[in-house]
Amino acid sequence: MTSATTMNAALPAEHRERLMCLAREVSFAAGTRLFEEGRRADRFWIVRTGTVALDLHVPGRRPAVIETLGRGELIGWSWHFPPCIWHLGAETTSPVRAWEFDADAVRTMCADDPAFGRDIAVWVGRTVAQRLRASRVRLLDLYAPYGSGGLA
């Protein structure tokens, strides 16, 4: 993940401070499921230490890891887009310390302060765009050598 998608790079100091007023420190052991695909997205995290794997359910197999995220990264963006359902799953791959945020409280703060809400929306949108680009590159690495043609 690029530093442009971390909270410190994406949000001005005043909005970081407002957001952090809602933060709750949490810790998770390695192997803890943070959320499951298809369930209600009611919170999100920013990793302080450790790593979290984003994964996709594959029937009859272990979840396929899509990306591994670490320090400073946003875990979960589905809370920001109705109907607020997780599109992937997430599991810690090491012990994790993180800041946890209640999605309803953050959405309320966004609605009450349009400038804050815009900055949060841009941050979440950039995160989604970066993850889509990273997924595209991984897919090209997997399939491009096998006859998919050149890059356009």
MARVO-189161 format. One line per field, with one value per residue (C-alpha): residue number from 0; residue in one letter; chain; x, y, z. Coordinates in steps of 0.2 Angstrom, whole numbers. Example, Ala and Ser with C-alpha at 12.3 -4.5 7.8 and 13.67 -1.06 7.14 Angstrom:
MARVO-189161
k: c(0,1)
r: c(a,s)
c: c(A,A)
x: c(62,68)
y: c(-22,-5)
z: c(39,36)
END
This chain:
MARVO-189161
k: c(0,1,2,3,4,5,6,7,8,9,10,11,12,13,14,15,16,17,18,19,20,21,22,23,24,25,26,27,28,29,30,31,32,33,34,35,36,37,38,39,40,41,42,43,44,45,46,47,48,49,50,51,52,53,54,55,56,57,58,59,60,61,62,63,64,65,66,67,68,69,70,71,72,73,74,75,76,77,78,79,80,81,82,83,84,85,86,87,88,89,90,91,92,93,94,95,96,97,98,99,100,101,102,103,104,105,106,107,108,109,110,111,112,113,114,115,116,117,118,119,120,121,122,123,124,125,126,127,128,129,130,131,132,133,134,135,136,137,138,139,140,141,142,143,144,145,146,147,148,149,150,151)
r: c(m,t,s,a,t,t,m,n,a,a,l,p,a,e,h,r,e,r,l,m,c,l,a,r,e,v,s,f,a,a,g,t,r,l,f,e,e,g,r,r,a,d,r,f,w,i,v,r,t,g,t,v,a,l,d,l,h,v,p,g,r,r,p,a,v,i,e,t,l,g,r,g,e,l,i,g,w,s,w,h,f,p,p,c,i,w,h,l,g,a,e,t,t,s,p,v,r,a,w,e,f,d,a,d,a,v,r,t,m,c,a,d,d,p,a,f,g,r,d,i,a,v,w,v,g,r,t,v,a,q,r,l,r,a,s,r,v,r,l,l,d,l,y,a,p,y,g,s,g,g,l,a)
c: c(A,A,A,A,A,A,A,A,A,A,A,A,A,A,A,A,A,A,A,A,A,A,A,A,A,A,A,A,A,A,A,A,A,A,A,A,A,A,A,A,A,A,A,A,A,A,A,A,A,A,A,A,A,A,A,A,A,A,A,A,A,A,A,A,A,A,A,A,A,A,A,A,A,A,A,A,A,A,A,A,A,A,A,A,A,A,A,A,A,A,A,A,A,A,A,A,A,A,A,A,A,A,A,A,A,A,A,A,A,A,A,A,A,A,A,A,A,A,A,A,A,A,A,A,A,A,A,A,A,A,A,A,A,A,A,A,A,A,A,A,A,A,A,A,A,A,A,A,A,A,A,A)
x: c(0,6,9,-4,-18,-13,-23,-8,-5,-23,-31,-26,-21,-38,-48,-36,-38,-57,-57,-45,-57,-68,-54,-53,-37,-39,-28,-30,-21,-14,-28,-42,-56,-60,-75,-83,-89,-107,-109,-114,-99,-101,-83,-66,-48,-31,-17,-4,7,5,-3,-20,-24,-39,-47,-60,-72,-68,-81,-73,-56,-47,-50,-39,-28,-30,-19,-9,-10,1,5,-5,-17,-36,-44,-62,-70,-87,-94,-93,-104,-122,-128,-112,-109,-91,-85,-71,-65,-51,-39,-24,-8,1,-3,-11,-14,-26,-37,-55,-69,-88,-94,-111,-102,-90,-104,-113,-98,-96,-114,-112,-96,-96,-77,-73,-85,-77,-59,-65,-73,-58,-47,-58,-60,-41,-39,-52,-44,-26,-32,-41,-24,-15,-27,-26,-7,-8,-20,-9,6,-4,-12,-3,11,-2,-9,-19,-9,0,-5,-15)
y: c(0,17,30,41,29,29,40,51,55,56,67,85,85,93,79,65,72,72,54,49,55,40,27,13,3,-16,-31,-47,-64,-71,-80,-69,-67,-48,-50,-61,-58,-54,-48,-31,-19,-9,-4,-2,-2,6,-6,0,-16,-33,-38,-42,-53,-48,-64,-70,-85,-100,-114,-130,-122,-110,-92,-84,-70,-55,-43,-42,-25,-18,-3,13,4,5,-11,-11,2,-7,3,19,13,7,-6,-8,-26,-33,-37,-48,-56,-52,-62,-57,-65,-60,-52,-35,-19,-7,7,2,14,13,16,24,36,41,42,54,65,65,70,84,91,91,95,81,70,74,71,54,49,54,44,29,31,32,16,7,13,8,-10,-12,-7,-19,-33,-29,-30,-47,-54,-48,-57,-73,-73,-61,-74,-87,-79,-64,-53,-37,-23,-10)
z: c(0,-4,10,1,8,26,38,42,24,18,32,38,56,62,54,60,78,76,70,83,97,91,92,104,106,102,101,92,92,76,67,73,60,60,48,35,18,17,35,41,41,57,61,54,60,57,60,73,73,65,49,42,27,16,9,-3,1,-11,-8,-3,0,12,9,-5,2,-9,0,17,26,40,50,46,34,34,37,30,18,16,31,20,6,8,11,22,19,19,2,8,24,35,47,57,51,67,83,79,89,80,83,81,75,76,58,64,74,60,47,59,61,42,40,53,45,26,25,37,27,11,17,24,8,-2,9,8,-11,-13,-3,-13,-29,-23,-19,-36,-44,-34,-38,-56,-55,-46,-59,-73,-65,-64,-81,-93,-97,-103,-119,-113,-124,-121,-110,-118)
END
